[in-house]
Amino acid sequence: MSQTIAFLRAAGGDTTEVEVKSAAGGLPASLTSTLSALANQPGGGTIILGLDERAGFRPVELSDPQVLKQGLAARARAFTPPVRLTIEDGEVDGAAVVVAQVQECDRSTKPCRVTATGRAYLRGYDGDYALSDVEEQGFLAARQPPLFDRSPVEDATIDELDTELVDAFLLAVRERDPAGLGRFPDDTELLRRAGVTMDGGQPTVAGLLALGVHPQQWFPRYVIQAAAQPLPTGSAATRARNQVTISGPVPRMLDAALLWARHTFDTAIVAEMDGSVRDRPIYPLVAFRELVANALIHRDLDHWSAGLAVEVRLLRDRLVVTNPGGLYGITVDRLGRDAVTSARNASLVAICQHVRSAQTGARVIEALASGIPTVTEALADCGLPSAHYVDSGIRFTVILHQFATATPVATAEPPLGATERRVYQALTRQGRTVSDLAEELGLSAPNIRKALRNLRGRGLILQLGGRGRATTYQRTDS
């Protein structure tokens, strides 16, 4: 419990897995959507009653914890299927709280609905939201094993395959798997046995997506929608910058996404141990590449998700990569820990193991469960926090947080806590108020004020204003 509370206070808000309510006046009505959302979420989640988020997750006095526990148990029966709860007493800073562990519903019974209204909810990294009709179809489709990538593409012919990519694919297969798939001398037979084509040469969904000239002729939303948040100095009318729609087969989309990142990511000036100085993207490109490749390969391909794209959003303090379809055959807590290579699109994965980038000749994927460890290692090497993974069951989201901004080489930053570091880095311009910082960083005002007090006590920032003027803060090295 203590670790959970410490994480919530450092983050300044609820998480995907944990919802906190003060419940000083009884059970809040908003718990109804939260119970449904956590029951639909892989792994379930936790509800804590008796903490005030606006006061830095400090305890509030609960008039009757027993009544709250009985109310939670009664409300859990108001769903179809009923929500399964484990309710316990807890303690935070010496005060009593109520802790409810919400169990995930069985996949065959999802989505979990509010019986009275028929509504179901999903948990996002930014709260609960009602399930759309398309998302409901996703839950229903998830009850069956996914085989969509093996289907033939209607009206497509072998001429729709990219000859450059196909030649590189055939060469890679014969070099890497000479005693298996590569032992078939006839190209047509090899492509058929690899799952690229059907009898007669008609491409499969997996074959067209991996090796097609333009798969979007049949799958218009099998694309990457990428955009960056406008710069603070930009026009107020600007909604996004460097907004692009990336299309093509998997290897060409991956190359284009990396090009977009190189042109869009800010850079920091870094001094190496040998004395050399170089520009480094704020997010490691190798990590970005792995995340985008995973999103393209493992996105849902069933009919319900045909209108959904892979999305990349670069915000001022984080990078978000989202794809339709949740994790398959593994849970979030096992990502990067177990060498699990389970794949939603098994045929697409098998093909892409041998697909090469048309620009660099690099592999698209390895299919060795090495992608997440690569992301973790790359982030650690850059001094960035670990990636945050969110699986809603029908949508998978990865969030990379970025605390550093481009700074002069000579600037050495002191060791700070997570929240203190974010606040300290945001004070690169003069005259930032608590409201400015709260809006930019997405942290609560109490957490920001606490960080500012600690930074001021260490002599790292100055407090300006007061006595009728707005109170602002700036770094002592600015």
HUFENHU-V723586 format. One record per pair of residues at least 4 apart in sequence whose C-alpha atoms are under 7 Angstrom apart, sorted by the first residue. I is the first residue (numbers start at 1). J is the second residue. D is the distance in Angstrom with one decimal. If there is no record, write none. Layout:
I,J,D
I,J,D
//
This chain:
1,5,6.3
2,6,6.1
3,7,6.2
4,8,6.2
5,9,6.2
6,10,6.2
7,11,6.0
8,12,5.9
8,13,5.8
8,14,6.3
9,56,6.0
9,57,6.4
10,418,6.5
10,419,5.6
11,419,7.0
12,443,4.9
12,444,5.5
12,447,6.3
13,53,6.7
14,18,6.0
14,19,5.5
14,20,6.5
15,19,6.7
15,125,6.5
16,123,6.4
16,124,6.2
16,125,5.1
16,390,7.0
17,45,4.6
17,46,6.2
18,45,5.9
18,46,4.8
18,47,5.9
19,46,6.3
19,47,4.9
19,48,6.3
20,47,5.8
20,48,4.8
20,49,6.0
20,51,6.4
20,53,7.0
21,48,6.3
21,49,5.0
21,50,6.3
21,51,5.9
21,52,6.5
22,49,5.6
22,50,4.4
22,51,4.6
22,52,4.9
22,60,6.5
23,27,5.4
23,28,6.4
23,49,5.8
23,50,5.8
24,50,6.9
24,60,6.7
24,61,6.6
24,62,5.6
26,68,6.7
27,68,6.5
30,34,6.7
31,35,6.0
32,36,6.6
33,37,6.1
33,121,5.9
33,128,6.6
34,38,6.0
34,128,6.3
35,39,6.1
36,40,6.3
36,112,5.7
36,113,6.3
36,120,6.1
36,121,5.5
37,41,6.2
37,121,4.6
37,122,4.2
37,123,5.0
37,128,6.4
38,44,4.9
38,45,5.4
38,102,6.4
38,104,6.9
38,123,6.4
39,44,5.3
39,83,6.5
39,102,6.3
39,103,5.9
39,104,4.5
39,105,5.4
39,112,6.5
40,104,6.1
40,105,6.1
40,110,6.5
40,111,6.0
40,112,6.0
40,122,6.5
41,104,6.2
41,123,6.7
41,391,7.0
41,392,5.0
41,393,5.9
42,104,6.0
42,391,6.5
42,392,6.4
42,393,6.0
43,103,6.9
43,104,5.5
44,102,5.4
44,103,4.8
44,104,4.3
45,101,6.0
45,102,5.2
45,103,6.9
46,100,5.7
46,101,4.7
46,102,5.8
47,99,5.9
47,100,5.1
47,101,6.5
48,97,6.9
48,98,5.7
48,99,4.7
48,100,6.4
49,97,5.7
49,98,5.0
49,99,6.5
50,59,5.7
50,60,5.4
50,61,6.9
50,62,6.3
50,97,4.9
50,98,6.7
51,57,5.1
51,58,5.4
51,59,4.4
51,60,5.7
52,56,6.8
52,57,4.8
52,58,5.5
52,59,6.3
52,60,6.5
53,57,4.4
54,444,6.7
55,446,6.1
56,446,5.9
56,447,6.1
59,92,6.7
59,95,6.3
64,68,6.7
65,69,6.3
65,98,6.7
66,70,6.3
67,71,6.0
68,72,6.2
69,73,6.3
69,87,6.8
70,74,6.2
71,75,6.1
72,76,6.2
73,77,6.9
76,82,5.9
76,83,4.9
76,84,6.9
77,82,4.8
77,83,6.4
78,82,6.5
78,114,6.3
78,115,5.8
79,83,6.3
79,112,6.6
79,113,5.4
79,114,4.6
79,115,4.8
80,112,5.6
80,113,5.2
80,114,6.4
80,115,5.6
81,109,6.9
81,112,5.8
84,102,6.1
84,103,5.4
85,100,6.3
85,101,5.6
85,102,4.9
85,103,6.1
86,100,5.5
86,101,5.0
86,102,6.8
87,99,5.8
87,100,4.3
87,101,6.4
88,98,6.1
88,99,5.2
88,100,6.3
89,97,6.2
89,98,5.0
89,99,6.0
90,96,5.8
90,97,5.0
90,98,5.7
90,99,6.2
91,95,5.3
91,96,4.7
91,97,5.5
92,96,6.6
92,97,6.9
105,109,6.7
105,110,6.4
106,110,6.6
107,143,6.3
108,143,5.5
110,139,6.2
111,120,6.4
111,139,6.3
112,120,6.0
113,118,5.5
113,119,5.3
113,120,4.3
114,118,5.3
114,119,5.4
114,120,6.2
119,130,7.0
120,130,6.0
120,131,5.5
121,128,6.4
121,129,5.5
121,130,4.4
121,131,5.0
122,128,5.6
122,129,5.5
122,130,6.3
122,131,6.1
122,392,6.5
123,127,5.9
123,128,4.7
123,129,6.6
123,392,6.2
124,128,5.9
125,390,6.9
131,135,5.9
131,136,6.4
132,136,6.2
133,137,6.4
134,138,6.5
134,304,5.8
135,139,6.6
135,394,6.9
136,140,6.4
137,141,6.0
137,304,5.8
138,142,6.1
138,304,5.9
138,394,6.0
139,394,6.5
146,344,6.2
148,301,6.2
148,302,5.9
149,204,6.9
149,205,4.9
149,206,4.9
149,301,6.8
149,345,6.0
149,347,6.3
149,348,6.5
150,204,5.8
150,205,6.1
150,206,6.3
150,347,6.4
151,204,5.4
151,205,5.8
152,198,6.8
152,202,6.5
152,203,5.9
152,204,4.1
152,205,6.0
153,203,6.0
153,204,5.5
153,205,5.7
156,160,6.6
156,202,6.1
156,203,6.5
157,201,6.5
157,202,4.9
157,203,6.3
158,201,5.3
158,202,5.7
158,203,6.0
160,212,5.7
160,213,5.7
161,208,6.6
161,211,5.6
161,212,4.2
161,213,5.3
162,166,6.0
162,211,5.7
162,212,5.2
162,213,4.7
163,167,6.0
164,168,6.4
165,169,6.1
165,211,5.9
165,358,6.7
166,170,6.2
166,211,6.3
167,171,6.2
168,172,6.1
168,356,6.5
169,173,6.2
169,354,5.6
169,355,5.2
169,356,6.8
170,174,6.3
171,175,6.2
172,176,5.9
172,354,5.6
173,177,5.4
173,181,6.8
173,182,5.3
173,354,6.0
174,178,4.9
174,182,4.1
177,181,6.0
177,182,5.2
178,182,4.4
178,183,5.3
179,183,5.4
181,190,6.8
184,189,6.8
184,190,5.7
186,190,6.3
187,191,6.2
188,192,6.3
189,193,6.1
190,194,6.0
191,195,6.4
191,196,5.2
191,197,5.9
192,196,5.8
192,197,4.7
192,198,5.6
192,199,6.7
194,351,6.7
195,204,6.9
195,207,6.7
195,347,6.5
196,203,5.8
196,204,5.7
196,206,6.5
196,207,3.9
197,201,5.3
197,202,5.3
197,203,4.1
197,204,5.2
197,207,6.4
198,202,5.2
198,203,6.1
198,204,6.5
203,207,5.7
203,208,5.9
204,208,6.1
205,209,6.1
206,210,6.1
206,347,6.2
206,348,4.6
207,211,5.7
207,212,6.9
208,212,4.3
208,215,5.9
209,215,5.6
209,249,5.2
209,250,6.2
210,249,5.2
210,250,5.1
210,352,6.4
211,249,5.9
212,249,5.6
213,248,6.8
213,249,6.8
214,248,5.1
214,249,6.4
215,219,6.0
215,248,6.2
215,249,6.2
216,220,4.2
216,221,6.9
216,222,6.3
216,247,6.9
216,248,6.8
221,306,6.4
221,307,5.5
221,308,5.8
221,309,5.2
222,309,5.7
223,245,6.6
223,246,5.6
223,247,5.0
223,309,5.5
223,310,6.2
224,245,5.7
224,246,5.0
224,247,6.8
224,309,5.9
224,310,4.8
224,311,5.7
225,244,6.1
225,245,4.8
225,246,6.5
225,309,6.5
225,310,6.2
225,311,4.8
225,312,6.1
226,243,5.6
226,244,5.4
226,245,6.4
226,311,5.9
226,312,4.6
226,313,5.9
227,240,6.2
227,241,6.1
227,242,5.6
227,243,4.1
227,244,6.4
227,312,6.5
227,313,5.3
227,314,6.3
228,240,5.7
228,241,5.2
228,242,6.1
228,243,6.7
228,313,5.7
228,314,4.4
228,315,6.0
229,240,5.1
229,241,6.2
229,314,6.0
229,315,5.0
229,316,6.6
230,234,6.3
230,238,6.4
230,239,6.4
230,240,5.1
230,241,5.5
234,238,7.0
242,264,6.9
246,253,6.0
246,256,6.8
247,253,5.8
248,252,5.9
248,253,5.7
249,253,6.1
250,254,6.1
250,296,6.9
251,255,6.3
251,356,6.7
251,357,5.2
251,358,7.0
251,364,6.2
252,256,6.2
252,357,6.8
252,358,6.8
253,257,6.1
254,258,6.4
254,293,6.6
255,259,6.4
256,260,6.2
257,261,6.3
258,262,6.2
258,289,6.6
259,263,6.4
260,264,6.0
261,265,5.5
265,281,5.9
265,282,6.3
266,281,5.8
266,282,5.8
267,279,5.8
267,280,5.1
267,281,4.2
267,282,5.4
267,406,6.0
268,279,5.6
268,280,5.2
268,281,6.3
268,282,6.4
268,405,6.5
268,406,4.1
268,407,6.3
269,277,6.8
269,278,5.8
269,279,4.7
269,280,6.3
269,406,6.4
269,407,6.6
269,408,6.5
269,409,5.9
270,277,5.6
270,278,5.4
270,279,6.1
270,280,6.6
270,409,6.2
271,275,6.2
271,276,5.8
271,277,4.5
271,278,6.6
271,409,6.4
272,276,5.3
272,277,6.1
284,288,6.5
284,378,6.3
284,379,6.7
285,289,6.0
286,290,6.4
287,291,6.3
287,374,6.7
287,375,4.4
287,378,6.2
288,292,6.2
289,293,6.0
290,294,6.1
290,371,5.7
290,375,6.9
291,295,6.2
292,296,6.2
293,297,6.1
294,298,5.7
295,299,5.5
295,310,6.7
295,323,5.5
297,348,6.8
297,349,6.5
298,343,6.8
298,344,5.9
298,345,6.2
299,323,5.6
299,324,5.4
299,325,5.4
300,305,6.4
300,324,5.5
300,325,4.6
301,305,6.4
301,306,6.8
302,306,6.8
305,324,6.5
308,324,6.6
309,323,6.8
310,322,5.8
310,323,4.6
310,324,7.0
311,321,5.7
311,322,5.1
311,323,6.5
312,320,5.7
312,321,4.6
312,322,6.6
313,319,5.8
313,320,5.1
313,321,6.5
314,318,6.4
314,319,4.6
314,320,6.4
315,319,5.9
317,401,6.0
317,402,5.3
317,403,6.7
317,441,6.8
318,399,6.6
318,400,5.4
318,401,4.4
318,402,5.4
319,399,5.6
319,400,5.0
319,401,6.6
320,397,6.9
320,398,5.7
320,399,4.6
320,400,6.5
321,397,5.7
321,398,5.2
321,399,6.6
322,396,5.7
322,397,4.3
322,398,6.4
323,395,5.9
323,396,5.6
323,397,6.7
324,394,6.1
324,395,4.6
324,396,6.5
325,393,6.7
325,394,4.2
325,395,4.5
325,396,6.2
326,391,5.5
326,392,6.2
326,393,4.4
326,394,4.4
326,395,4.6
326,396,4.8
327,331,6.6
327,391,6.5
327,393,6.9
327,396,6.7
328,342,6.8
328,343,6.4
328,344,5.6
329,342,5.5
330,334,6.6
331,335,6.7
332,389,6.6
332,391,6.9
334,338,5.8
335,372,6.7
336,372,5.0
336,373,5.1
339,369,5.4
340,369,5.9
341,367,6.4
341,368,6.3
341,369,5.3
345,349,6.2
346,350,6.1
347,351,6.3
348,352,6.1
349,353,6.2
351,355,6.6
352,364,6.2
352,365,6.3
353,364,6.8
353,365,5.5
353,366,5.6
353,367,6.5
355,363,6.2
355,364,6.0
356,361,5.1
356,362,5.4
356,363,4.7
356,364,5.8
357,361,4.6
357,362,5.2
357,363,6.3
357,364,6.5
370,374,6.1
371,375,6.4
372,376,6.2
373,377,6.1
374,378,6.1
375,379,6.2
376,380,6.2
376,386,6.0
377,381,6.1
378,382,6.5
379,383,6.3
379,384,5.0
379,385,6.6
379,386,6.5
380,384,5.6
380,385,6.8
384,402,6.4
385,401,6.5
387,398,6.6
387,399,5.8
387,400,5.0
388,398,5.7
388,399,5.0
388,400,6.5
389,397,5.9
389,398,4.7
389,399,6.5
390,396,5.8
390,397,5.0
390,398,6.3
391,395,6.1
391,396,4.7
391,397,6.5
392,396,6.4
403,421,6.8
403,422,5.3
403,425,6.6
404,425,6.2
405,425,6.7
407,411,6.6
416,420,5.8
416,421,5.3
417,421,5.9
418,422,6.4
419,423,6.3
419,451,6.6
420,424,5.9
420,451,5.0
421,425,6.0
422,426,6.2
423,427,6.5
427,432,6.6
427,474,5.5
427,475,5.9
428,475,6.8
428,478,6.4
429,474,6.8
430,474,5.1
431,472,4.8
431,473,5.5
431,474,6.0
432,436,5.9
432,437,6.8
432,472,5.1
432,473,5.3
432,474,6.6
433,437,6.4
433,471,6.3
433,472,4.6
433,473,6.3
434,438,6.1
434,445,6.5
434,448,6.8
435,439,6.2
436,440,6.3
437,441,5.8
438,442,5.4
438,443,5.2
438,444,6.1
438,445,6.1
443,447,6.8
443,448,6.7
444,448,6.4
445,449,6.1
446,450,6.2
447,451,6.2
448,452,6.1
449,453,6.2
450,454,6.4
451,455,6.1
452,456,6.0
453,457,6.0
454,458,6.4
455,459,6.5
455,460,5.4
455,461,6.0
456,460,5.7
456,461,5.0
456,462,6.3
460,475,6.0
460,476,5.6
461,473,6.7
461,474,5.5
461,475,4.2
461,476,5.0
462,473,5.6
462,474,5.4
462,475,6.2
462,476,6.1
463,471,7.0
463,472,6.0
463,473,4.7
463,474,6.9
464,471,5.7
464,472,5.2
464,473,6.0
465,469,5.2
465,470,5.5
465,471,4.5
465,472,6.2
466,470,5.9
466,471,5.3
//
